[in-house]
Amino acid sequence: MRILVTGGAGFIASHVAEAYLAAGHEVHVADNLAKGRRENVPDGAVFHEVDILSPAFEQLMAELKPEVVNHHAAQASVKLSTLNPLGDLEANAGGTARVAEFAAANGVRKLIYASTGGALYGDPEYVPVDEGHPIRPISAYGLSKYMGELWIGLAGRTKGLDYTILRYANAFGPRQDPHGEAGVVAIFAGKLLAGEPCTIDGDGEQMKDYVYVGDIARANLLALDNGSGRAMNIGTCQGRSVNAIFEALRENVGSDAPARHGPPREGDVRNIWLESSLAAGVLGWRPQVSFDDGMRLSVEAARR
Ligand SMILES: NC(=O)c1ccc[n+]([C@@H]2O[C@H](COP(=O)([O-])OP(=O)(O)OC[C@H]3O[C@@H](n4cnc5c(N)ncnc54)[C@H](O)[C@@H]3O)[C@@H](O)[C@H]2O)c1
């Protein structure tokens, strides 16, 4: 089938595009290269350099008439969202609203949306967080991603647009930007390999759910034909501290460099991990790559 992947020159969606190509689909990538890189777009995908907020994107949707739209394009950093909250309103909430509207207008069979499990629920009342947990984001990023979900729901109810919403935990793995604002695994792996000091935000005991990017790509493959009208967490149900990540990476790199500690991050949820049994039931998805294997694969990729 013909699939348009937005944000496919970025970290996660380049793996999604790769998985769709491997499954024999015709893949188009739309990305404005704000953060993504042309070389991340897998061979075999058709690349369109376009901003989802521009009229050219509406035109592209009308010309391509994809069967499925997989929407990953976004400003993806919590830190940047605290500096420019209205930017997230435009790019993430507004961008997703546009994608949903154009999908409905062009007869798209299904929209798959990359939402966030880590930033959507806010500081959890309990862990692991399931989809029934109250939604109270504490960052403009989390709120803007949720607004995207709400708009997609509206397009579903009023225009019959089918969709699946995937709420990811913290993704990690090859092609994550080591110079980015987010993605502690890539940032620390890059710095340790370069012999540069790593700065841990706060005391480092904050615990998050780290899910390997290949597992996320597989969820997007399963969502092509499953999970209609549902929103579900995609995580491992396990919390790992930043200190534990740092230790695992030091071991894989073979470094004894000490860590520095900086101030805690504004807008960051302290402890969260995700219950993903809904995705297991609805998509048949379970994470397959262990934390240790994922750390090893990430360091190998950073070395390359
Ligand atoms: N990385 C994570 O841990 C994580 C967790 C939960 C959800 N997500 C979501 O997954 C998606 C991908 O995240 P990522 O970590 O791969 O980030 P990324 O920055 O690597 O990828 C986002 C891509 O979108 C592109 N983009 C941004 N604004 C655009 C616009 N207006 N028009 C066209 N392209 C645009 C960027 O150039 C980039 O290639 C995002 O929607 C993010 O909110 C990520």
The ligand as an SDF file (V2000), in Angstrom:
LIG
                    3D

 44 48  0  0  0  0  0  0  0  0999 V2000
   11.8910   10.2580   20.9780 N   0  0  0  0  0  0  0  0  0  0  0  0
   11.0230    9.8570   21.8920 C   0  0  0  0  0  0  0  0  0  0  0  0
   11.4030    9.3070   22.9250 O   0  0  0  0  0  0  0  0  0  0  0  0
    9.5440   10.0590   21.6650 C   0  0  0  0  0  0  0  0  0  0  0  0
    8.6660    9.6310   22.6740 C   0  0  0  0  0  0  0  0  0  0  0  0
    7.3000    9.8070   22.4800 C   0  0  0  0  0  0  0  0  0  0  0  0
    6.8180   10.3550   21.3040 C   0  0  0  0  0  0  0  0  0  0  0  0
    7.7030   10.7690   20.3380 N   0  0  0  0  0  0  0  0  0  0  0  0
    7.1600   11.3460   19.1120 C   0  0  0  0  0  0  0  0  0  0  0  0
    7.7030   10.6490   18.0090 O   0  0  0  0  0  0  0  0  0  0  0  0
    7.8850   11.5330   16.9140 C   0  0  0  0  0  0  0  0  0  0  0  0
    9.3020   11.4610   16.3850 C   0  0  0  0  0  0  0  0  0  0  0  0
   10.2080   11.8200   17.4230 O   0  0  0  0  0  0  0  0  0  0  0  0
   11.7890   11.7140   17.2170 P   0  0  0  0  0  0  0  0  0  0  0  0
   12.3870   11.5100   18.5610 O   0  0  0  0  0  0  0  0  0  0  0  0
   12.0930   10.7480   16.1430 O   0  0  0  0  0  0  0  0  0  0  0  0
   12.1330   13.2040   16.7950 O   0  0  0  0  0  0  0  0  0  0  0  0
   12.9590   13.7710   15.5460 P   0  0  0  0  0  0  0  0  0  0  0  0
   13.1790   15.2210   15.8210 O   0  0  0  0  0  0  0  0  0  0  0  0
   14.1580   12.9190   15.2800 O   0  0  0  0  0  0  0  0  0  0  0  0
   11.9510   13.5810   14.3460 O   0  0  0  0  0  0  0  0  0  0  0  0
   10.9540   14.5270   14.0230 C   0  0  0  0  0  0  0  0  0  0  0  0
   11.0740   14.8520   12.5530 C   0  0  0  0  0  0  0  0  0  0  0  0
   10.0300   15.7280   12.1980 O   0  0  0  0  0  0  0  0  0  0  0  0
   10.5540   16.7140   11.3270 C   0  0  0  0  0  0  0  0  0  0  0  0
    9.7130   17.9070   11.4520 N   0  0  0  0  0  0  0  0  0  0  0  0
    9.5500   18.6940   12.5390 C   0  0  0  0  0  0  0  0  0  0  0  0
    8.6740   19.6850   12.2740 N   0  0  0  0  0  0  0  0  0  0  0  0
    8.2610   19.4920   10.9970 C   0  0  0  0  0  0  0  0  0  0  0  0
    7.3600   20.1820   10.1420 C   0  0  0  0  0  0  0  0  0  0  0  0
    6.6980   21.2680   10.5670 N   0  0  0  0  0  0  0  0  0  0  0  0
    7.1730   19.7220    8.8850 N   0  0  0  0  0  0  0  0  0  0  0  0
    7.8270   18.6180    8.4520 C   0  0  0  0  0  0  0  0  0  0  0  0
    8.7030   17.9340    9.2110 N   0  0  0  0  0  0  0  0  0  0  0  0
    8.9170   18.3610   10.4690 C   0  0  0  0  0  0  0  0  0  0  0  0
   11.9820   16.9480   11.7910 C   0  0  0  0  0  0  0  0  0  0  0  0
   12.8090   17.4980   10.7810 O   0  0  0  0  0  0  0  0  0  0  0  0
   12.4010   15.5280   12.1740 C   0  0  0  0  0  0  0  0  0  0  0  0
   12.9870   14.8450   11.0820 O   0  0  0  0  0  0  0  0  0  0  0  0
    7.4610   12.9200   17.4040 C   0  0  0  0  0  0  0  0  0  0  0  0
    6.1230   13.1340   17.0130 O   0  0  0  0  0  0  0  0  0  0  0  0
    7.5460   12.7990   18.9200 C   0  0  0  0  0  0  0  0  0  0  0  0
    6.6530   13.6750   19.5500 O   0  0  0  0  0  0  0  0  0  0  0  0
    9.0460   10.6410   20.5000 C   0  0  0  0  0  0  0  0  0  0  0  0
  1  2  1  0
  2  3  2  0
  2  4  1  0
  4  5  1  0
  4 44  2  0
  5  6  2  0
  6  7  1  0
  7  8  2  0
  8  9  1  0
  8 44  1  0
  9 10  1  0
  9 42  1  0
 10 11  1  0
 11 12  1  0
 11 40  1  0
 12 13  1  0
 13 14  1  0
 14 15  2  0
 14 16  1  0
 14 17  1  0
 17 18  1  0
 18 19  2  0
 18 20  1  0
 18 21  1  0
 21 22  1  0
 22 23  1  0
 23 24  1  0
 23 38  1  0
 24 25  1  0
 25 26  1  0
 25 36  1  0
 26 27  1  0
 26 35  1  0
 27 28  2  0
 28 29  1  0
 29 30  1  0
 29 35  2  0
 30 31  1  0
 30 32  2  0
 32 33  1  0
 33 34  2  0
 34 35  1  0
 36 37  1  0
 36 38  1  0
 38 39  1  0
 40 41  1  0
 40 42  1  0
 42 43  1  0
M  CHG  2   8   1  16  -1
M  END
$$$$
